[in-house]
Amino acid sequence: MCGIVCYIGSKEATPILIEGLKRLEYRGYDSAGIAVHDGKNVHLVKTKGRISDLEIKISNLQIRGNMGIGHTRWATHGEPTDINAHPHTDEDGNVFVVHNGIIENYSILKRRLEKEGIRFRTDTDTEVLAHLISYYFDGDLIEAVRRALADVEGTFGIAVIHRESPGRIILARRGSPIVIGIGNGEHFAASDVNAMIRYTANVVPLEDNELAVVTRDDFNIMTIQAAKIVNRSITTVDWKAEEAELNGFPHYMLKEIYEQPEAVNNAMRGRIDPAEAVPKLGGIEPVWDDLKRCKNFIIVGCGTSYHAGYVGRYIFERLTDLDVDVELASEFRYRKLNFPSNTFVLALSQSGETADTLAAIREARRKGAKLLGIVNVVGSSIARETDAGVYNHAGPEIGVASTKNFTSQLVVLTLLALLIGRHHNLSYTEGAEAIRELKALPGKIKEMLFQANHIQAIAEKYYRCNNWLFIGRKFNYPIALEGALKLKEVSYIHAEGYAAGEMKHGPIALINPEMPTVAIVPQDDMHEKMINNIQEIKSRKGPVIAISTLGDREVKKIADDVIEIPRTLDYLYPILTVIPCQLLAYYCAVLLGRDVDKPRNLAKSVTVE
Ligand code: G6P
């Protein structure tokens, strides 16, 4: 949730830390700070607010130094104030710590240290780490960090520097990502590669329960518990620095909506063999023999990834003979799980670090399931902890509200379902048809994006309405959920996503002329039923914005506003119908003056439960 960035080398650390923090701001943005070592002393600057506030504070100071740590925070313990911002220090101002995660036993540790006469200044759980490290420090910083972490229960990704230990940064990880970036005569570290991608594509992710000592010219990884040296090879990420720039767009969310033709293309690139009508998914090979025998398949995820999984269930049911379930990872992990043999659990996650999704797969593994992942961030925890999986290659997604990752996840889900389906009963003709239509999707998305002005005009008509409803059926029921989520997240308008068939069981009581309904009504086998639902709303004077297939006259006659989408296969419609929902949410948020890329109280990557 929060972001960490570190630099050690021969350049000035401050601008690199600030630049990195700006790239991580989407992970948390209620306070920020840096600590820079000048070889003798450490300069600490921190503030409530955004990185821009930190920059203003720094501009009045002369901070020099070639090594430092920085943090942008999303408050869990303690209000977002100057004093609660990271880095945190010990009483003497020798130890400086930035921390992502939660120290669960912090009140016990705090009481213990207070008995020793140590005074605490903040309401955070992190401060306890600074005091503990200082307490154990006798000249050996690695040892002090190891001993402190041995006392800690909970999760952490940390970076530590010490005034008396210039020239080294100590990193450690348990449950919260830390990645080392390898430069030339310099090293970086961050909670997310986005922070370093401008400087290096060569990275080494730490695994859980590992500690790293990073100097200008070297880095060493060891286990926290036994200090056993670990050899780890360097991973090269294929994201380009310019992909993480705005490139003329006013917001990342809009840029990422417009990147969907490419993201969808990248999700299929090299994976489609038209001759055989069978996708090629190299990442699945290690489990293919088991997967062929699998009957029971469960998809888990959170937020938008959960909605992709929900569409995935319908796609799997349509193309394969599997019994498929989908569940919120945060609920699944607490269920009494009892799997038939050869059960597969598929985790969907953009970041690959969502705490609930990780906990869900760990629980599933404990109960004997095999694990698959569809993940965007290469080398992330979920990618490493699953038995096999597929990267969706959407590129960096910076906007807190997920957009391009969703559509690219749907493409990979379709490819996986096709692969399994072709092994089951799906015919060559159906497989070939699916591949043909998948390949046509990027062009169709581009066509839809030409309608952005029309969608903006619809947003202008309705953005003052305080309550919205989104309805859909079957493949597009999860799109109703996702449409409502997008609107809530970025515009703070109250919206509900409903299965259209449930209208009569409650939501219809809400319908009035001030409450617009977005009806997702492509030409599939649910069309007639959806038309009936729209009639029911219209007869109660509710405005209807319909998302329908190009040339659908029936819908045009009854809906107040229509957004048309190109024709495709029934199970591929969600990849198209979600795009007007994303744009509607975006334009409403802009019209309401919201901070689109960093909505209040949210974070891109939720690494706490
Ligand atoms: C957060 C983000 C959402 C995202 C969800 C799951 O809530 O704000 O946009 O869908 O986490 O994230 P994941 O990285 O697991 O897809």
Residues whose N, C-alpha, C, O or C-beta is under 5 A from the ligand:
A	BS01	G6P	C302 G303 T304 S305 L348 S349 Q350 S351 G352 T354 V400 A401 S402 A603 K604 V606
